[in-house]
Amino acid sequence: MKRFTSSVSQDLFLIMVSFGILIGLILPFFTQFVLQLPSSQVLNLTFFIMCVTAGIIVGIFNFSIFRLVVYRFLREMRSKINEFREKLNKYYWDRTLQCLPEECHLDMASADVIGSLVEDFNHFIDTIYHLIKTEHISSEFMENLKKSLKINDVAEIIIQFFRDYFGGDAAAILTYERGQFNITKTWNLELAADKINTDYWFRVLREGRVILLKDVAEDFLAINIGLGKLKPKHIAYIPLVYQTHDVGIVILLSRTPFRKDFQSLESQNIISEATPFLYNALLMKRLELLAAIDELTGVLNRRFGMRRLKEELERSKRYGLPLSVGMIDIDDFKKINDTYGHQCGDLILKTLAELISQNIRVSDFVIRYGGEEFLVVVPGASSLDAMKIMERLRQAVSTLAVHYGGYELHFTFSGGIATFPSDIIRDLGTLVQKADQAFYQAKKSGKNRVIIGG
């Protein structure tokens, strides 16, 4: 529709008044036709002025009614939007958000498009509110999971969150390790492991979806209430699979229906967020058993790290996925050692390793390749994706200050990236070699930079 002014209300006013004028101009002719009055009585200036004036008055009156009825609704909607916006602004500061219906909803019943608009507005506000609360819950969950890589700590955090989020009176986590399931953590749950076998749980895992059972006599499961045992009314088996890795199963028992839909996108996101952390915790457990952690830096040592890199390369070949590695070498590290001593050099190495570990994805890992060299492994990443990660690390290091013996030290690193597959890179040796060559090129180009090789 063509606009006359920059304001909808002004357009409406002009249309209503113009329509009134038009009716006022037509009315004398209509009156003469219908009432068959003489032209001298109706087709004169006085009657025309009266009709046009009446039309203008009616137009103004109609516009006033519109402002009184519709504007009140629009002003209330604007007020609710502003109030909700203020709540959102406050949320970013104190991370609390309360939006009661009487505070955020419009209260207006109308059996027309305005009533539908009210319902849509209230639903929209509820959706945003729910998404924000879910994001807040998810963020807290992720932050708690990041606090530890110990398998028992991670399992306890997952159990606590799942029982609070989904509901439940008892829970357990079974982890899948070396072809068998182990009871890693339980809460108020009696699990007679001797009455089941690996095939039972493996079938659950292979389902690839949450299995819900109701009023089923699973005689090896019971809720421990301290004074005795209760049979659960509802059971949920939640399989945990990370990429192609079988991680384990979460078991939830409840005497009442679970409060969340396990198949909803929100629930699936929660489950998928927890799985990589449990997977990494299992890896760390295996690493500790194999003494695979570099004692100084806390990252993978070369022996186990290269074995893990080889596994990732084979997986990339099998599923046609890219795999990138970034070679990192501290610039002028020998000068740091010679000037401030080896203890200072050790501190620099530890600091760099911690910074890298804190700024990579859950699925990525770091290898101390040798001396002051580190290898960052980024499964599923293209060379450009790896470049973004390496550049982020380089910039973080360049602004970092290390305090040692009263000195404030700054250091940088040079890096090289290589990505599988390419026309040149087809095996592990070539992959690392091309990353190494790119890193040397970065050194020759002036240091404190990252270059893509291969």
C-alpha positions in Angstrom: 0.0 0.0 0.0 1.3 3.4 -0.9 2.4 5.6 2.0 1.7 9.3 2.2 3.8 10.2 5.2 6.5 8.6 7.4 4.0 7.8 10.1 1.3 5.1 9.8 -1.0 7.0 12.2 -0.7 10.1 10.1 -1.5 8.1 7.0 -4.5 6.7 8.7 -5.6 10.2 9.8 -5.3 11.5 6.3 -7.2 8.5 4.8 -10.1 8.8 7.3 -10.4 12.6 6.9 -10.1 12.3 3.1 -12.7 9.6 3.1 -15.0 11.9 5.2 -14.5 14.7 2.7 -15.3 12.4 -0.2 -18.5 11.2 1.5 -19.4 14.8 2.2 -19.0 15.7 -1.5 -21.0 12.7 -2.7 -23.8 13.0 -0.1 -25.7 15.9 -1.7 -26.0 14.1 -5.0 -27.0 10.9 -3.2 -29.6 12.8 -1.1 -31.1 14.3 -4.3 -31.2 10.9 -6.0 -32.8 9.1 -3.1 -35.2 11.7 -1.8 -35.9 13.3 -5.2 -35.4 16.8 -3.8 -35.1 19.9 -5.9 -31.5 20.7 -6.9 -31.8 24.1 -5.3 -32.3 22.6 -1.9 -29.3 20.2 -1.8 -26.9 21.2 -4.6 -25.9 24.4 -3.0 -22.8 25.7 -1.3 -24.3 25.7 2.2 -25.3 22.0 2.1 -22.0 21.0 0.5 -20.1 22.8 3.3 -22.3 21.1 6.0 -21.8 17.6 4.4 -18.0 18.0 4.0 -17.7 19.4 7.6 -19.7 16.4 8.9 -17.4 14.1 6.9 -14.3 15.7 8.4 -15.8 15.5 11.9 -16.7 11.8 11.4 -13.1 11.1 10.1 -11.6 12.8 13.1 -13.9 11.0 15.4 -13.1 7.6 13.9 -9.4 8.4 14.2 -9.8 9.4 17.8 -11.6 6.1 18.5 -8.7 4.2 16.8 -6.2 6.0 19.0 -8.2 5.3 22.1 -8.7 1.6 21.4 -5.7 0.5 19.2 -3.1 2.9 20.5 -3.7 1.8 24.1 -3.0 -1.8 23.0 0.1 -0.7 21.1 1.4 1.4 23.9 1.0 -1.5 26.3 2.8 -3.8 23.9 5.6 -1.3 23.7 5.8 -1.0 27.4 6.1 -4.8 27.8 8.8 -4.9 25.2 10.8 -2.2 26.9 10.3 -4.0 30.2 11.5 -7.3 28.8 14.5 -5.5 27.1 15.5 -4.1 30.4 15.4 -7.5 32.0 17.6 -8.8 29.2 20.1 -6.0 29.7 20.1 -6.8 33.4 20.6 -10.5 32.6 23.9 -9.9 30.9 25.2 -8.3 34.1 24.0 -10.5 36.9 22.9 -13.7 34.9 19.5 -13.7 36.6 16.2 -13.4 34.7 12.7 -13.6 36.1 9.8 -13.0 33.8 6.4 -13.7 35.5 3.3 -13.6 33.2 1.9 -10.5 34.9 5.2 -8.8 34.3 5.9 -9.7 30.6 2.6 -10.8 29.1 -0.1 -8.8 27.5 -3.5 -9.2 29.1 -6.1 -8.5 26.5 -8.8 -10.8 25.2 -10.1 -10.1 21.7 -11.7 -12.4 19.2 -9.9 -10.9 16.3 -6.4 -10.3 14.9 -5.5 -8.3 18.0 -6.3 -11.3 20.2 -4.1 -13.5 17.9 -1.4 -10.9 18.1 -1.5 -10.9 21.9 -1.2 -14.7 21.9 1.7 -14.6 19.5 3.4 -11.9 21.5 3.1 -13.8 24.8 4.3 -17.0 23.1 7.3 -15.1 21.6 8.2 -13.7 25.0 7.9 -17.1 26.6 10.1 -18.7 23.9 12.9 -16.1 24.3 12.7 -16.5 28.1 12.9 -20.2 27.9 15.8 -20.1 25.4 17.7 -17.7 27.7 17.1 -19.9 30.8 18.2 -23.0 28.8 21.3 -21.2 27.6 22.1 -20.1 31.2 21.6 -23.7 32.5 23.7 -25.1 29.7 26.5 -22.6 30.3 26.7 -23.4 34.0 26.8 -27.1 33.1 29.6 -26.6 30.7 31.6 -24.5 33.1 31.3 -27.1 35.8 32.4 -29.8 33.3 35.5 -27.8 32.4 36.7 -27.7 36.0 38.1 -31.3 36.0 39.3 -34.0 33.7 39.0 -36.7 36.4 36.5 -39.4 35.4 34.8 -39.5 38.8 34.4 -35.7 39.0 33.0 -35.5 35.5 30.6 -38.4 36.0 29.4 -36.9 39.3 28.7 -33.5 37.6 26.8 -35.2 34.8 24.7 -37.3 37.2 23.8 -34.3 39.3 22.8 -32.2 36.3 20.8 -34.9 34.6 18.8 -35.8 37.7 18.1 -32.0 38.3 17.2 -31.4 34.7 15.3 -34.5 33.7 14.2 -35.5 37.2 14.8 -38.8 38.9 15.3 -40.5 42.2 18.4 -42.5 41.3 21.1 -42.5 38.6 24.3 -44.2 37.4 26.9 -43.8 34.7 28.4 -46.9 33.0 31.5 -46.2 30.9 32.5 -48.4 28.0 36.2 -49.2 28.2 38.2 -51.9 26.4 35.1 -53.8 25.3 33.3 -53.9 28.6 31.0 -51.7 30.8 32.2 -50.4 34.1 30.1 -48.8 36.8 31.8 -45.4 37.1 29.4 -43.5 39.4 26.0 -44.2 41.1 23.6 -42.1 43.1 20.9 -43.8 45.2 20.9 -46.6 42.7 21.3 -50.3 43.4 22.8 -51.9 40.4 23.4 -55.7 40.5 26.0 -55.8 37.8 26.4 -59.6 38.2 22.9 -60.1 36.8 23.6 -58.5 33.5 26.2 -58.8 30.8 28.0 -56.6 28.3 25.7 -57.6 25.5 22.7 -56.2 27.3 24.2 -52.7 27.7 25.8 -52.8 24.2 22.3 -53.3 22.7 21.1 -50.3 24.6 24.1 -48.3 23.3 23.5 -49.4 19.7 20.0 -48.1 19.8 21.5 -44.6 19.5 18.5 -43.0 21.2 17.1 -42.6 24.7 15.1 -45.7 25.8 12.2 -45.1 28.1 10.7 -48.0 30.1 7.6 -47.8 32.2 6.4 -50.3 34.8 9.0 -52.8 33.6 10.4 -55.3 36.1 14.2 -54.7 35.7 15.2 -56.8 38.7 18.8 -55.7 38.7 17.8 -52.0 39.2 16.4 -50.4 42.4 16.2 -47.1 44.1 18.1 -47.0 47.4 16.1 -44.9 50.0 18.4 -45.7 52.9 15.9 -47.8 54.8 15.3 -50.1 51.9 14.8 -50.4 48.2 12.0 -49.2 45.8 11.3 -50.4 42.4 11.3 -47.6 39.9 8.1 -46.7 37.9 10.1 -45.1 35.1 13.6 -45.9 33.7 15.6 -44.0 31.1 18.7 -45.4 29.4 20.6 -42.5 27.8 23.4 -43.7 25.4 26.5 -41.5 25.2 28.3 -41.6 21.8 30.9 -39.1 20.8 31.5 -39.0 17.0 32.2 -42.7 16.4 33.2 -43.5 19.9 31.0 -45.5 22.4 31.4 -43.6 25.6 28.8 -45.1 28.0 25.2 -45.0 29.3 23.5 -42.8 31.9 20.7 -44.6 33.8 17.9 -42.6 35.4 15.3 -44.1 37.7 12.2 -42.3 38.9 9.0 -43.0 40.8 7.2 -40.3 38.7 7.3 -39.4 35.0 10.4 -37.5 33.9 9.9 -33.8 33.6 11.6 -33.3 30.2 11.1 -34.8 26.8 14.4 -36.7 26.1 13.8 -36.4 22.3 13.5 -32.6 22.2 16.3 -30.6 20.6 17.0 -29.0 24.0 17.5 -32.3 25.7 19.6 -33.7 22.9 21.9 -30.7 23.1 22.3 -31.2 26.8 23.2 -34.8 26.3 25.6 -34.0 23.4 27.3 -31.3 25.5 28.1 -33.8 28.3 29.4 -36.6 26.1 32.7 -35.1 24.9 33.7 -34.2 28.5 33.1 -37.8 29.6 34.9 -39.1 26.6 37.9 -36.8 27.3 37.9 -37.8 31.0 38.0 -41.5 29.9 40.9 -40.7 27.6 42.7 -38.9 30.5 42.2 -41.9 32.7 43.8 -44.1 30.1 46.6 -41.7 29.6 47.3 -41.7 33.3 47.4 -45.4 33.3 49.8 -45.4 30.5 51.9 -42.6 32.0 51.3 -40.7 28.8 51.2 -37.2 30.3 54.3 -35.0 30.0 55.2 -34.4 33.6 56.2 -30.7 33.2 53.4 -29.4 30.9 50.5 -31.7 31.7 49.8 -32.4 28.0 50.4 -35.6 26.0 53.9 -36.8 25.7 55.3 -37.5 22.3 55.0 -41.3 22.5 51.4 -41.5 23.3 50.4 -38.3 21.5 51.7 -39.6 18.2 49.9 -42.8 18.8 46.7 -40.8 19.3 47.4 -38.7 16.3 47.8 -41.8 14.2 44.4 -43.1 15.4 42.9 -39.8 14.5 44.5 -39.9 11.0 43.1 -43.4 10.4 39.7 -42.2 11.5 39.9 -39.3 9.1 40.8 -41.7 6.3 38.0 -44.0 7.2 35.3 -41.3 7.3 36.7 -38.9 4.8 37.2 -36.1 7.3 39.9 -33.5 7.4 42.6 -33.5 10.0 44.9 -30.5 10.8 47.9 -30.2 12.9 49.7 -27.1 14.1 53.4 -27.1 15.0 54.3 -24.5 17.6 57.8 -23.5 18.6 58.6 -20.7 21.2 60.7 -18.0 19.6 64.2 -17.4 21.1 63.6 -20.0 23.8 67.3 -20.7 24.1 67.9 -17.0 24.9 65.3 -17.2 27.6 67.0 -20.2 29.2 70.4 -18.7 28.9 69.3 -15.3 30.4 66.9 -16.4 33.1 67.7 -20.0 33.7 66.0 -23.4 33.0 63.4 -22.9 35.7 62.1 -19.9 33.9 62.1 -21.8 30.7 60.1 -24.5 32.4 57.6 -21.9 33.6 57.3 -20.6 30.0 56.6 -24.1 28.7 54.0 -24.8 31.4 52.3 -21.5 30.8 52.1 -22.0 27.0 50.8 -25.6 27.4 48.0 -24.3 29.8 47.1 -21.5 27.5 46.8 -23.9 24.5 44.7 -26.4 26.5 42.3 -23.7 27.6 41.8 -22.3 24.2 41.1 -25.3 22.0 38.0 -27.4 21.4 37.0 -30.4 23.5 37.9 -32.7 20.7 41.3 -31.2 20.1 44.5 -32.2 21.9 48.1 -31.0 22.5 51.3 -33.0 22.3 54.7 -31.9 23.6 56.6 -32.8 20.6 60.0 -32.1 22.0 61.9 -29.3 23.8 60.0 -26.1 23.2 57.9 -27.6 20.4 54.2 -28.5 20.7 51.8 -30.1 18.3 48.2 -29.0 18.3 45.9 -31.6 16.7 42.6 -30.4 15.4 40.3 -33.3 14.1 37.7 -32.4 11.5 39.3 -28.9 10.8 40.3 -27.6 7.5 43.5 -25.6 7.1 41.5 -22.3 7.4 39.8 -23.5 10.6 43.1 -24.5 12.0 44.6 -21.1 11.0 41.9 -19.4 13.0 42.7 -21.5 16.1 46.4 -21.0 15.8 46.1 -17.3 15.2 43.9 -17.0 18.3 46.6 -18.8 20.3 49.3 -16.7 18.8 47.6 -13.4 19.7 46.8 -14.7 23.2 50.5 -15.6 23.8 51.7 -12.2 22.4 49.7 -10.3 25.0 50.6 -12.7 27.9 52.9 -11.6 30.7 54.8 -14.2 32.7 56.2 -13.1 36.1 59.4 -14.7 37.2 62.0 -13.6 39.8 60.7 -10.0 39.8 60.8 -9.9 36.0 57.8 -9.5 33.7 58.5 -11.7 30.6 56.9 -11.7 27.2 57.3 -14.3 24.6 56.0 -15.3 21.2 55.8 -18.4 19.1 56.0 -19.3 15.4 53.7 -22.0 14.0 53.2 -24.1 10.9 50.0 -25.8 9.8 49.5 -29.0 7.7 46.2 -30.6 6.8 45.2 -34.1 5.6 44.1 -34.9 3.0 46.1 -33.1 0.2 47.9 -34.0 -2.9 51.1 -34.2 -0.9 50.0 -35.3 2.6 48.8 -38.9 2.7 50.4 -40.4 5.8 51.4 -39.4 9.3 55.1 -38.7 8.6 54.3 -36.3 5.8 51.6 -34.6 7.8 54.0 -33.7 10.6 56.9 -33.0 8.2 54.8 -30.4 6.3 53.8 -28.7 9.6 57.4 -28.7 10.6 58.5 -27.1 7.3 55.8 -24.5 7.6 56.9 -23.6 11.1 60.5 -23.2 9.9 59.3 -20.9 7.2 57.5 -18.8 9.8 60.8 -18.6 11.7 62.7 -17.4 8.6 59.9 -14.9 7.8 60.4 -13.0 11.0 58.9 -15.1 13.8 55.7 -14.5 15.8 53.5 -15.7 12.9 51.7 -18.8 11.6 52.1 -20.2 8.1 50.0 -22.9 6.3 52.2 -25.5 4.7 51.7 -28.5 2.5 
